[in-house]
Structures are given as structure tokens and as C-alpha cells.
Amino acid sequence: MSTKTLDQDYLAKRQLKKGSAGWLLLAGLGVSYVISGDFAGWNFGIAEAGWGGFAIAAGLMALMYFTLVLSLAEMSAAIPASGGGYSFARQVMGPAGGYLTGLAILIEYALAPAAIVIFIGSAVEELLGINGPMVYAAFYAVFIIVHLLGAGEALKVMMVITALAIFAIIATAVSLWGNFDASNLFDIAVTDAAGASEIMPFGWYGVWAALPFAMWLFLAVEGVPLAAEEAKDPGKDVPKGIIGAMVFLLVTALLVVFLLAGSAGAEVIGKSAVPLVDALKLSGNESLATIVNVLGLAGLIASFFSIIYGYSRLVFALSRGGYLPKFLSLTSKRKAPTWALIIPGVFGFIASLSGEGDLMLAMAVVGATISYALMALSHILLRIKQPGMPRPYKTPGGVVTSGIALILSVVALTGVYAFDPRAFNYTIVLYVVGALYYFFYSKNHLVAKSAQEEFEMLAAAESDLYSAGDENEGQAATGTAKVIAG
């Protein structure tokens, strides 16, 4: 069998559905990745740093994410591949750099759903009185099945769920607006920590330890480029989608951080498992609190649902390139990556059986910050090494912008150690094991020796598929591959 035939047969079984998502669906995907973080998790940072200290941490992390998003917008327009950060890094840092970036993202995206499904279980227990492995398994099974129906169908379901969660946040903000009192923001007693004050009762160490919680307001928005191969017009839709999502998330973050603590008090919110609900109850709005409690489950489901989408596209891309077992990139008649949805879901379910959601979230943050640093570095190196690459969108500020993201990513990484050394150490061990798999095995089984070779093979093989009769999808895929290769 010729190499040309092998390439065509190989890629024919590994096709995603082109043109499934416009920029609005992509923006919705970005919001849904993150929206559960507005309902709970971030507020524990107030207990670590006080409201003022947390506000500083949140401001720093907002800057990190915004600069990172602007950098990713450029790279996703120039390299519209389903691997997202892995594809960007491989373009400029070779197979090892691409894999190490993809591995860090995979750790984040594999552990985050496991943590979220534990929180979903707690919410279901509150509403229905049931919890445990059967609940976790049911949610994994149902939403993996929905994803198997196809990307367009899955993203539309995700938009509906996300809209319900957004309604809960807006309704809460409107209800609490009249109860805001700035003095409530600073009701935590000042400690004797270095740099402690009424604004920062736990000093600068508290700010450092609060960084991982501040990330929860934006964590996983960087996953929008994973949908690039399924976008209608990747060069325009992905940048608009990811930037639009980030701007919206900045607004919702401001609403919950200011209004909840400003109405109920920083001390109460810093200890609350359900901060929106508790703030509404203290304001006397019991009926809305009940509604928000139910819709809070929608927020958790939205993030759980969308991150399953994200990990499947990343695993698909890594497998198609030969970094992971190649059967993981096989797609169904509906162009859904079947095994890339199922296998990580099984591992995630097993991880959820630990019941330690907080630990897995902290570990996911370690993976995330490693990937952010590598993606920001990729942007800098692409600007230096490939200044002539076609860029439908260019990052304002260039390497200065991505340089800010790189520095803050490293600072955020150390913040996890400040909060939970165990999570930091566990993740580093997991990362090293994953790296050893590449260096001792998968680097010898790659589909192509370089990103350029892989992209050219993709373009040639998909052109053959187009000529064979798959006109619409082949044409879109060839265009994508040519943009990447260029």
C-alpha cells in the first residue's frame, strides 16, 4: 500500500465535522467551560486572603487570562487545528514541546470534570437526596452519549444549559444590587501576617495562596481553540469567540466578587459552599435562592459538559499525531471522536471515586498553569521565528502581551504550592510519568517528523478525499490544513 493511500485511509477515519460552529457558539463554549466557577470555588480565596487580597489575586489572574487569550486568538487564527495549545507549541517547539504542552492541558481537562462531577453529586444530594458513584457514572454516560451525537448537536445543548446558568447569575446580581455595602467587604479580622491590613487581613502570603482560587473564575476558557477544525471560519470565528467569552467572563466575575461579599459580608462568603444561594438567603430572597440553587446545578453541568468536549478534541489531536494510541482518534459516522470521548471519561470516573474534588481541582490548576506558560512562550517564539506566517488576527502588544501571560503563569503555578503542596507534587509526578511515555515510546511512533510534514500530509490526503467525492468536508479540511501549513 502506498504512503499516499495510507495517508488517505488513515485520515478518512479521523475526520471531524467541519463548519459546526460559528463565533457565537464558540463564545458560548468558552463561557460554559468556566461558568461553574462563578457559582462556587473562587470564594474560598477570600478565606485565604480577605476580600481585598482576593481582589488583588483576581485582578492579576484576570490580566493573565486576558493576555493569554489575546495570544491564543492570534495563534488559533494562524494555526486552526483541533489540538489547540499542542498544535501551537508543536509548530515552533517541535514534537517534544508540542506533546509537553498538550500533556499539561490534558491533565487539566481530565481532572477538572472529575472534580466537577463530585460537586454535581453534592448538588444532586441536596436536591434529591442521592449521591455517590452511580450519580457520577450517570452524568458521565449521559453527556458522553450527547457528544457522540455530533459536535453541532452537543454545542447547541451546551448553549441552552449555559444560558440557564447565566440567568441565575444575572438574577442574583439584580436582587443583591440594593443590599451592597462597601463596609461588608472588609469584615474579616486583621491577622499578624506580613503586610496585613484591613484591606489584606492575611497579608501578601494570603494573596499568593489565593491565586488558584482566582483562576477558578476563568479556568479553561483557553479551550476554545480546541474547536478550530469544527469552526465555520477558523481565522475569524475562533479569535472572536475566545475574546468574546473572556470579556463576558470578566463581567460575571466582577458581579459575583463585588456583590456577594458586599451584601452578605466577606467572612460569610469566604466560607460558603453555595455563595450565591447564601447571599440571597441573607438578603431575604428565599424564593430566588431556591431557583438559583437549582440553576447552580446547570452551571456545574455546563462546565462538565463542555470540558468533556475539550478533552475529546485534545485527545483526538494527540492521537492523530501518534502521541497517544492511534485508535483514540477514530471518528464515527457522525464525525465524533468516539474513543477520545469514552476512554478519558472512564479514567475521569475512576478519579472521581476518590471524592477529593478540591485536590483534583488544585491538580488541574497545576496542569493549566504549566500549559499557559508554554503557550505564551509559543506565541513569543512564533513571532520571533516565523514573522512571515499569515496571521488573520494579530495580538495587540505582540510579545509584550504574551510575556505578561508567561510571567503571571509561573507566579500562579507557585501559588498552588503555597496553598496545597500535595496537589503540586502529585501533579508534577503525573506530568513526569506522562513525559517519560513520550520520550521512551511515542516519539518513535509519530505520524510525521515535524508539524510541517504532518500538516502537508493532512492537506494532501484530505485533497484526495475531496477528489473522491467528499466535496464539502474535504474542501473545508484542505483549506484548514493549508492555512496551518502556511
Secondary structure, DSSP 8 states (H G I E B T S, - for coil): --HHHHHHHHHHTS---TT-B-HHHHHHHHHHHHTHHHHTTTTHHHHHHHHHHHHHHHHHHHHHHHHHHHHHHHHHHHS--TTTHHHHHHHHHHHHHHHHHHHHHHHHHHHHHHHHHHHHHHHHHHHHS--SHHHHHHHHHHHHHHHHT-HHHHHHHHHHHHHHHHHHHHHHHHHHGGG--GGGGG-S---SSTT--SSSTTHHHHHHHHHHHHHTTTTTGGGGGGGGGGBSSHHHHHHHHHHHHHHHHHHHHHHHHHHHHHHH-HHHHHH-SSHHHHHHHHTT-HHHHHHHHHHHHHHHHHHHHHHHHHHHHHHHHHHHTTSS-GGGG-B-TTS-BHHHHHHHHHHHHHHHTT--HHHHHHHHHHHHHHHHHHHHHHHHHHHHH-TTS--SS--TTTHHHHHHHHHHHHHHHHHHHHH-HHHHHHHHHHHHHHHHHHHHTGGGS-S-SSHHHHHHHHHHHHHHHHHTT-HHHHHHHHHHHHHHH-
